[in-house]
Amino acid sequence: MALRLHHSPTSPFVRMVDVTLLETGLSDQVERVAATGTPLDAGDLPLGLNPLGKIPTLERAEGAALHDSRVICRYLDDLAGGGLYPSKPRLWETLTLEATGQGVAEAAVLMIYEQRLRPEDTRSAPWVEAQWAKIARSIDAIEARWMSHLAGPLDTSHIAVGCALGYVDFRHGARGWRSGRPALAAWAAKFHARPSMVATAPV
Ligand SMILES: N[C@@H](CCC(=O)N[C@@H](CS)C(=O)NCC(=O)O)C(=O)O
């Protein structure tokens, strides 16, 4: 197969790519290669293909392997003519909201790394709370400013926000992010029921 996706079923960034593959009809054209590891132990992360040693990384028959998830999603959409990137000026809003979803996922992953990878006596609770504050501010901003965008046609920002919230549920469910954010909670309930989201839910 010409496309090989270095993949882990629990990564929110891999999920953004998987949902894009399903939404654009390309899912069957990609071979998935299991890759697990952490910043402390690269395991089978694809260091030779992506110097950052992160997944998702997409190998192609020709040309450099692609990373990160934003580049891969845009490449796949281009390949499929998927229409997940609207024209300007809406594009700038789409990319900013996508970046917000990505940032939420990044902060949520960093909280897990701090809790799981550091020896207990060097863990910083204030640092974990500072990451949570980024998530809380971002989802407050989405609730206040971005619901009309999320009510519009599916684009890559919906996928980024949906997968980021799915990861917050998966790893930080006890934080109760829905409280005080009824519009985003209602949007997430609907978005998470899409077949592409159901098929890629982390377990
Ligand atoms: N900005 C990257 C983030 C990817 C990322 O952080 N992936 C994690 C898994 S969720 C990873 O590969 N971690 C290994 C490491 O940081 O060494 C993207 O959007 O693809």
The ligand as an SDF file (V2000), in Angstrom:
LIG
                    3D

 20 19  0  0  0  0  0  0  0  0999 V2000
    1.8280   18.1590   17.0390 N   0  0  0  0  0  0  0  0  0  0  0  0
    1.8750   16.7290   16.8710 C   0  0  0  0  0  0  0  0  0  0  0  0
    1.7400   16.0560   18.2190 C   0  0  0  0  0  0  0  0  0  0  0  0
    1.8850   14.5330   18.1120 C   0  0  0  0  0  0  0  0  0  0  0  0
    2.1420   13.9000   19.4700 C   0  0  0  0  0  0  0  0  0  0  0  0
    2.4620   14.5610   20.4690 O   0  0  0  0  0  0  0  0  0  0  0  0
    2.0080   12.5700   19.4990 N   0  0  0  0  0  0  0  0  0  0  0  0
    2.3110   11.8400   20.7100 C   0  0  0  0  0  0  0  0  0  0  0  0
    1.3100   10.7230   20.9300 C   0  0  0  0  0  0  0  0  0  0  0  0
   -0.2570   11.3780   21.4080 S   0  0  0  0  0  0  0  0  0  0  0  0
    3.6960   11.2220   20.5520 C   0  0  0  0  0  0  0  0  0  0  0  0
    4.0370   10.7510   19.4980 O   0  0  0  0  0  0  0  0  0  0  0  0
    4.4910   11.2500   21.6340 N   0  0  0  0  0  0  0  0  0  0  0  0
    5.8040   10.7360   21.6510 C   0  0  0  0  0  0  0  0  0  0  0  0
    6.8150   11.7780   22.0020 C   0  0  0  0  0  0  0  0  0  0  0  0
    6.4470   12.9380   22.2590 O   0  0  0  0  0  0  0  0  0  0  0  0
    8.0010   11.4160   22.0310 O   0  0  0  0  0  0  0  0  0  0  0  0
    0.7850   16.3040   15.8920 C   0  0  0  0  0  0  0  0  0  0  0  0
   -0.1860   17.0570   15.7300 O   0  0  0  0  0  0  0  0  0  0  0  0
    0.9050   15.2630   15.2410 O   0  0  0  0  0  0  0  0  0  0  0  0
  1  2  1  0
  2  3  1  0
  2 18  1  0
  3  4  1  0
  4  5  1  0
  5  6  2  0
  5  7  1  0
  7  8  1  0
  8  9  1  0
  8 11  1  0
  9 10  1  0
 11 12  2  0
 11 13  1  0
 13 14  1  0
 14 15  1  0
 15 16  2  0
 15 17  1  0
 18 19  2  0
 18 20  1  0
M  END
$$$$
